[in-house]
Amino acid sequence: MPVYLARRLIQSVLILLGVSLITFFLLYVLPADPVRQIAGRSATPQTVANIRAQLGLDQPFLVQYGRYLAGLVQGDMGRSYLQKTEVATLIWSRLPASLLLMAGGILCELVIGLTLGVIAALWRGRALDQGLMVGSFVAVSAPQFVVGLLLLYVFAVKLGWFPIGGYGTAAHLVLPAMTLGILGSGWYSRMMRSSMVEVLRADYIRTARAKGLTRGRVILRHALPNAILPIIAMIGIDIGVFMGGIVVVESVFGWPGIGQLAWQAIQRVDIPIIMGVTLVSATAIVIGNLIADLVAPFIDPRIRLR
C-alpha cells in the first residue's frame, strides 16, 4: 500500500504539472489581452506598457510560467487582475457552495441512475428497458439551462415548493442538485445496466440461484456489489467536473460556486483565477480517482492494489 500510494502521488503531481503547463500556454497564446481589460479602452500605449510590465506579462513564456510555479509551490496562486484579491481567497470563499452542490448532484445522479439501471437490466429486452434507455439518452442530451428552467418553472414558480434561486438553506439546494442529477443520471443508468447485465450472466450468479437464494438476495448481495465497480470511477471523474464545469446550472439558480467564478474570469481574461480554478478542478479529479481506487478493494476483496 505505501509503495502504491507513493507511486500514485508522483503520478498525480506530474499530471497536475502537465495541466498547469498546457493551461498556462493556452492562456499565453490567447489573442485576448488582459492588460486592455485592466487599463480600459481610453488608456494610452504608455499606460498599457506600464501595466504589462508591473504584471510581468512582458516576460517570455518560460519566465512567466517559472514564476507562477515558484509561487504555487509556496501556496501563492496569484492575485486577480481585476478584483485585486488573492485567488486562493476567492476560490476558498466559493468552495463550500461548490462542494455542497457537488455532493447533492452526485447523490441525485446515483439514486436516479443506479435505480433505473438496475431496473432496466432486470427487464432487459422488454418495453420497460427500452423506455428507460430512451429516457437516459434524452437526459444526457438535454441542455442544462432547459432542465434547470423547467424545474424552476414547475416547482418554484407554479407550485412554490422551493425558492427561485439563491444559496443558504437545504431548500435552495434541491432544484440545482436535481438538475444535475437528471442530466447525469443517464450516464450512470446506461453504465449500470451494461454492468448489471454482464454480472447477471456470470457463473457465480447462476450458482447462487441454484442454491435457492431469493432473487432479491442474489441481486443485492452478489450482483449489485460487483456491477457497481465501474460506477466508482465515474464518481471520481464527476467530482472534478462538478467543481468547475457546472457554470450553467450555477447561473440559472444563482449559486455562488467556483464554476460561476471561472466563467466571470474567462469573460474578463483574468488569468490567475482561470489558472486557479483549473488546477483546483484537476486536483479534485485526481483525488477523486485516487479515492475510487482505494475504495474499490473494500467493495470487492478480489481487487488488489498493485
ZATIPA-114152 format. One record per residue: residue in one letter; x, y, z of N, C-alpha, C, O in turn. Coordinates in steps of 0.02 Angstrom, whole numbers, plus 50000, padded with zeros to 5 digits. Atoms other than C-alpha are relative to their C-alpha. Example, Ala and Ser with C-alpha at 12.3 -4.5 7.8 and 13.67 -1.06 7.14 Angstrom:
! residues 2
A500454994150000506154977550390500455006050000500975005950033;S499584994149997506844994750357499615005550037499865011050045;
END
This chain:
! residues 306
M500404993950000500005000050000500425006450000500285010849960;P499604993950002501345013250042500345001249933500375006949909;V499674999350065502265009749879499505002349947499655006549906;Y500524998150047500635011049782499815007350008499755010949959;L500184993149987500175027449865500545004849977500405010149948;A499444995850021501905034649834500015000749924500125006149897;R500014999950073501805029849650499435004349974499525008349927;R500574996150023500075037249631500095007550015499885011649975;L499894993049984500585053349717500485003249950500385008949929;I499534997450050502055055449599499655001049933499745006149900;Q500384999350061500915052249451499525006050003499435009549953;S500474994549992499665064749519500355006749992500105011349959;V499624993850006500985078249535500195001449927500145007049904;L499824999250070501555075249356499395002049958499455006149913;I500624998350036499755075949293499835007350011499675011049964;L500174993049984499435092449383500505004849969500325010349948;L499494995850033501075099349317499855000749926499915006149898;G500184999850071500545094749140499395004349988499375008149939;V500604995950007498835102649165500175007450006499935011549967;S499804993049991499615118749229500395002649940500295008349919;L499594997950057500855119349085499565001349938499635006449905;I500424999350060499545116648949499535006050008499455009949962;T500464994449989498305128849027500365006749996500115011449965;F499624993750001499625142249053500215001849929500195007649910;F499794998750069500235140348874499405002449958499475007149918;L500594997950038498465141648802499805007150018499605011049974;L500164993249980498165157348903500525005049975500375010849962;Y499464995750025499845164248847499905001949927500025007649907;V500094998750072499435162548662499305002549984499145003649926;L500694997750011497635168348685500025007049968500395011349991;P500004993450033497255183048568499775005750047500005011350040;A500254994949954496325192348707500565002550045500984998650068;D499484996949959497405204448806499725002150067499305006650070;P500274998149934497065205148994500195007150020499835010250059;V499794993249982498015221649006499495005149976499365010050010;R500514995550026496715230148896499385000050044499065005250053;Q500575000349955495365223949014500125004150063499665007250090;I499834996349940496275231849160500055007549987499795011550025;A499874992950014496805248149078499395003749974499325009749985;G500574996750029495185251648988500135002249928500705002249906;R499944998350071494855257348811500375006549988500695007449936;S499704993450010495475275048836500725000550023501005006050022;A499324999849974497175270248906500505001349944500414999049888;T499474998650049498725276648818500464994049993500494989850038;P499525005650009500035264648748500504999750057500714994250076;Q499525000149945501225270148887499704997050063500034993350099;T500345002949942499945265749021499944992449993500044988750041;V500055007250013499655248748941500674996650011500704991350041;A499335003049993501525245548934500204999750073500514994850095;N499834999949929501735250449117499644994450038499944991050079;I500385005249967500345238849174500264993149981500314988650023;R499745006450023501045224649069500664998450036500784992650054;A499365001149965502755227049149499884998550074500234994350102;Q500145001149930502015227849325499764992850013499934989750063;L500275006849993501105211249298500494994749976500384988749985;G499515004850025502625203249217499794996749935500074991649916;L500255003150061501665199649058500425001749939500294999349884;D499544998550054503055206948953500594995149998501024995649954;Q499465004949996504195192449001499864994049955499284992849937;P500115006050040504475176748896499584994850036499494995150097;F500455005049972503335161848921500324996150058500014995350111;L499685004149950504575151349019500135003850065500085001050119;V499904995949940504955165649138499355000850038499335000150099;Q500654999249967503125168749173499774993550033499534993450089;Y500225006449973502755150249196500424997950060500164995450109;G499565001649944504265147649308499835004050062499845001550118;R500184995849943503755162249417499334997750030499244997950091;Y500645002449975501985155449429500094993650041499804992950094;L499885006349964502615138149481500345001450067500194998250117;A499654998349937503775145949611499515002550052499555000750111;G500514997749953502305154949689499534994550021499314994350079;L500475005549985501205139549678500294995350052499934992950095;V499675004349951502465129149775499955002950070499924999350119;Q500054996649935502355142049914499285001250021499155004550072;G500704999149984500465141449912499695006449974499145008249995;D500244993850028500265157549814499724998749930500104997149884;M500325001050065499025155949671499935006449960499605006549908;G500024993750036499235173949620499435004550025499055002750070;R500504995149982498115189149632499585001749938499855002549883;S500444998350055496605193049525500185006849970500305011650006;Y499834993750034496975206349395499495005550014499685011350024;L500534995049996495295214949412499735000950071499585006550092;Q500284999549932494675210749588500525001850052500355003550109;K499454998249956496385214049666499994996050065500174998650119;T500055004449942496115199449784500384993649986500434991449928;E499655006350008497115183649814499544994849970498964994149991;V500405005150033496495169549701499804994650050499234992250049;A500165005149950496585157149845499425002250044499004998150063;T500544997449958495445168349948499334999749962498824997849990;L500625000150040494175169849806499744992849992499144991649999;I500215006950009494155151049774499764997150066499254993550068;W500205002749935494065146849959499325002550021498944998850053;S500654997349982492565158249981499434996749960498864996449984;R500515003350042491645149149839500004992450009499524989149988;L499925007349997492235131549882499444996550039499194991450015;P500545003649964490925126950015499364999249958499044994049960;A500615000450042489495130949894500094994849945499634991049931;S499875004950053490305120649756500014992950027499744988349996;L499985006749970490635105849871499304997750018499144991850009;L500685001949982488845106149933499604998149939499244993149939;L500365001550061488135106649758500264993649968499884989749940;M499705006150027489355093049702499724993950036499534989050004;A500255005749962488805081449843499274998749985499064993049976;G500715000950015486965084649809499894997349930499464993049919;G500085002350069487155082249621500204992849991499854989049957;I499785006950006488135066049637499514995350034499374989850009;L500495004249964486895059149764499384999049956499134993449951;C500595000650043485435062849646500164995649939499754991549919;E499805004150057486385055249499499994992650018499734988449981;L499955007049980486715039249594499314997050015499154991549993;V500665002649982484955037349664499584998749937499284993549930;I500415000750061484125040249495500334995049952499994990449928;G499665004050051485425032249382500064992650018499914988349977;L499915007049980485785016349482499334996450003499284990649984;T500665003249995483955013049515499734998349930499504992749919;L500255001350067483475014749332500434994849964500174990849925;G499565004850032484995004849276499864992950022499854988349981;V500155006749974484594990049389499334997649973499264991849953;I500665002050026482764990149336500044998149927499744993249905;A499935001550072483244990749152500354993349989500184989649943;A499645006450007484454976149175499564994150017499594988949983;L500435005549980483174965449264499444998849949499184993349943;W500535000650050481904968849125500295000949930499965003649885;R499664998750063483154968848982499634996849941499354991349945;G500325002350060482464967148808499255001349997498934999849946;R500724998849999480714972248860499865007549990500325011549984;A500204993150014479734988148835500255004850054500455010450039;L499764995749945480214994949007500745001649992500945007350001;D499294999050011482054992548970500125005049944500525009749951;Q499914995550057481925001248802499785007150017500105012049997;G500234993449981480915015548875500495003650046500605009650039;L499524997049954482165018449015500645002249964500925007449979;M499404998250037483635018448894499885006149955500325010349947;V500164994050040482755030948780499985006150046500235011450028;G500014994549952482435041748933500705002050022500835008050032;S499304998449982484275040448980500345003949946500715008749960;F499704996350056484785046148807499755007249998500135011849986;V500284993249999483605061048819500315004050057500455009950049;A499734996549942484295065348991500715002649987500875008350004;V499324997850012486115065848937500055004949942500555008449935;S499994995550057485655075648780499685006850015499785011649978;A500374993949985484575088848863500485005650023500935004350062;P499594994349977485375106248884499875001450074499315000650099;Q500064998749929485705111049064499505005650015499105005050061;F500434994349985484795127649055499264998249989498835001050022;V500695002050013483225119348984499724996250060499184997850084;V500225003949942483095106749126499945004450061499455004050098;G500024995549942483515119949255499415004749999499065005450050;L500574995350005482235132549192499344996350006498864999050034;L500635003849995480905118949177499854998350073499284998950095;L500105001649929481165113449358499825006350039499405006150084;L500164993749967481145131649413499275002049988498925004150034;Y500684997950017479515135049321499484995750036498984998350061;V500505004549971478615119649387500005000350076499485001550107;F499975000949927479235118049566500105006450040499945006650099;A499894993849965479695135949609499465005249984499205008550029;V500484994850020478515147149508499294997550009498885000850041;K500695002449998476955136449488499804997150068499294999150096;L500185003349938476975125549643500255003750062499965003150116;G499744996249943478025136849755500324995750054500364997950111;W499715004549951478865122149841500715002150019500925001050076;F499314998449988480635128849825500145007249980499775009949938;P499834993150020481455146049812500255000249928500514995349902;I499824999350071481805152649637500764999649992501004997149941;G499275000250006483655154549670500315002150066499975003550115;G499654998049940484985158749797500374994250032500444988850004;Y499575004849965486025149449924499945001250075499885006950097;G500004999149927485975146050110499604994850038499764993450096;T500405005049965484655132850152499964993649958500164993549900;A500075006450036484285114850105499515000749942499584997349891;A500494999150053482795120750002500335003049937500125001549882;H499664997150058483975130849890500404994849962500534995649902;L499585005150032484985115149854499604995149957499884992249911;V500385005450030483575103849796499975000549923500154995849889;L500094999350072483245110649621500664999749961500704996349910;P499365000750036485075113149568500264992850002500524990349952;A499765006949995485515095749632499574995449957499844990849926;M500435004050042484005088249544500175001049926500154996349887;T499814998650070484515096849382500624996049981500644992849929;L499385003850013486255089349392499864992550002500154988749963;G500155007149994485535072649446499644997249938499804991849915;I500375002150060484335071549299500464999749940500444995049900;L499554999750058485665076649174500534994550002500714991749950;G499465004949995486985064749240499764992950010500154988250001;S500255006749985485875050049284499994995649938500044989549943;G500005004050061485805044749101500634996049991500614990149971;W499365003650006487655040349100500034994250050500254988750033;Y499975005149949487505030749263499524994249986499694988449996;S500495005350013485945021349212500234995449943500154989349947;R499765004050056486705015649047500604995750020500644989950002;M499425003849976488335010549129499794994550048500044988950045;M500235004949952487425001749270499634994449966499704988649986;R500355005250036486304992449150500484995149967500414989049973;S499525004350034487764986049047500394995750049500494989750038;S499625003849950488744980949201499574994850034499804989250047;M500455004649966487244972849283499824994149955499794988449978;V500165005450047486784962849127500584995149996500474989049995;E499415004350003488564956149118500074995850063500244989950060;V499935003649937488594951549302499464994650007499614989150032;L500545004849993486904942749295500114993749959499804988649971;R499855005850041487604931049163500594995950028500764990750000;A499415003349973489094926049271499824993350033499254992150053;D500115006749972489304908349337499805000350074499384996450096;Y500144999949928489274913349521499285002350014499005000750067;I500704998149992487554921249497499554994049990499084992950027;R500385006250011486884905049424500084995250059499614991850078;T499895004449941487674895649570499595002450059499304998350095;A500394997349944486854907349696499264998549991498914997050040;R500715001750012485164904549614499874992650010499354990650036;A500085007349993485444885749611499984998050074499684992950091;K500015001549928485724886249800499345001750032499235000350091;G500664998449973483964892649821499945006950030499445008350063;L500044993249974484354910649867499455003949965499325002849905;T500534996050029482954922849839500285004949949500885006549950;R499774995550053483034934449689500275006550029500775009250005;G499774993849969483194949749800500694999350031501105003950025;R499355001049969484664942449895500554999049949501115001349958;V499515001050053485544937049736500205006849970500785008049957;I499864993550030485394954649666500385004550047500895007450028;L499714995349953485824964349823500674997650028501125001650040;R499405002749967487154952749895500554998149951501144999049967;H499495002650046488034945849742500075004349936500645005849916;A499964996550065487594955549583500185007450008500645009849975;L499914992849994487504973649640500705002150020500985006749989;P499324997949981489204974849730500504999349943500965003449938;N499545000950056490094968249575499835004649942500285007049908;A500204995850055489084978249450500155007350012500205011349965;I499934992949983489374994549542500725002449994500855008449998;L499294998150002491274994349524500165005249946500515010049961;P499854994850051491335003949357499725006950019499975012049996;I500314993749981490225017249436500475004150044500465010250042;I499564996549954491545021449566500485004549962500605010249982;A499554995950040492745027549432499645006149971499935011549967;M500394994450027491365038449356499895005350053499905011350038;I500084995149946491075046549525500635004150009500595010250019;G499374996449994492915051049536500075005449947500325010849961;I499974995150054492805059849368499505005650012499645011550001;D500534995049989491175068549414500205005150053499995010950050;I499794995449947491985076249568500355006149969500205011849985;G499654994450032493155086549459499555003949953499605010049949;V500454996650047491835090349329499535004850037499425010450014;F500464995849962490645097149460500355005850033500045011050046;M499644994649967491995107649540500075006149955500065011849980;G499904994250042492235118549388499605000249936499665004949898;G500345000450064491075113349249499255000550002498914998349956;I500734999549995489315117349309499805007450000499385009650039;V500114992850004489305135549259499275001649985498985006150016;V500684998550021487595135049176499514999050058499085003350070;V500455001349944486715127149325500085005250054499595007650083;E499884994849949487535139349445499705006749979499455010450021;S500274993650024487005153949336499245000050002498945005150020;V500735000450000485205148049319499725000950070499215004350080;F500275000049932484975145849506500355005150045500215005350105;G499654995049960486115159949564500434996950054500464999550110;W499605003749951487265147649651500725002649999501045002449947;P499344996749999488905155949707500594995150005500954995150054;G499465004950000490115141949662500605002349959500595007749930;I499404998050036491835142049582499904999449924500295002249886;G500155000250071491085137549413499795006849975500015009049922;Q500204993350018490245154449408500595004950003500655009449962;L499404995949994491865162349467500454999149938500735004049913;A499595001350058492795153949323499705003349938500075006149897;W500324996950058491525160049195500105007549999500245010449946;Q499884992849996491685177949255500725001649984500865006749951;A499294998850014493585176449247500154999149926500555002849898;I499895001050072493515169749068499755006049961500085008149913;Q500274994150034492435184349014500475006050005500525010149960;R499554994349987493705196549089500734998449986501165002749997;V499315002250013495265186649039500425000950064500995003250061;D499654999649936495755185949223500404993550009500164988750038;I499605006150005497165173349201500134996650067500064990550071;P499875003549936497605169949385499404996050025499484990550052;I500595003649977495805165049426499884993949955499714988549980;I500105005750045495665154049271500494994450017500304988650020;M499505005049981497285145249318499824996750067499874990650074;G500165002749934496725143249499499424995149997499464989750027;V500585004450004495025135749458500174993749961499954988249979;T499805005950039495795124249327500404995150042500274989150040;L499585004449958497075117449450499594996950056499694991150073;V500435002849948495765115349587499574994449972499484989250004;S500425005250031494645105649468500424993849982500194988249993;A499575005650016496095094949407500204996150063500234990050062;T499825003349937496615091449586499414995950026499514990450052;A500595003749977494835086249628499914993549960499744988449989;I500055006150040494825073949482500524994950022500374989050028;V499465004549980496505066549535499834996950068499914990850076;I500175002649933495955064849717499404995349996499394990150028;G500595004250006494265057849666500174993149972499914988149996;N499805006450029495055044349558500434995950049500374989850051;L499595003649951496315040049694499554997050054499664991250074;I500465002749950494915038149821499614994249972499494989250007;A500375005550032493945027449698500414993649998500164988250011;D499575005950003495435015849676500124997050069500194990950075;L499895002649932495675014449864499384996850028499424992250069;V500635002749974493835010949897499824993449966499514989149997;A500205005950038493644997649762500174993450034499754988950034;P499855006549967494564983649859499544998450059499444992650075;F500455001249944493384985950006499324997749976498964994150012;I500635002350029491884983249892500074992949972499644988749982;D499875006650029492644968449801500704997850024501205000249998;P499355002149973494034959549900500464996849948501064996249960;R499585003150051494634951249740500475005149967500975003249936;I499594994850029495354967949684500585001550047500485002350107;R499414998549960497124971249745500375005949968500425006449907;L499614994350024498134987149732500694997649982501024994250022;R499335002050021499724984649634500425006149986501005005549967;
END
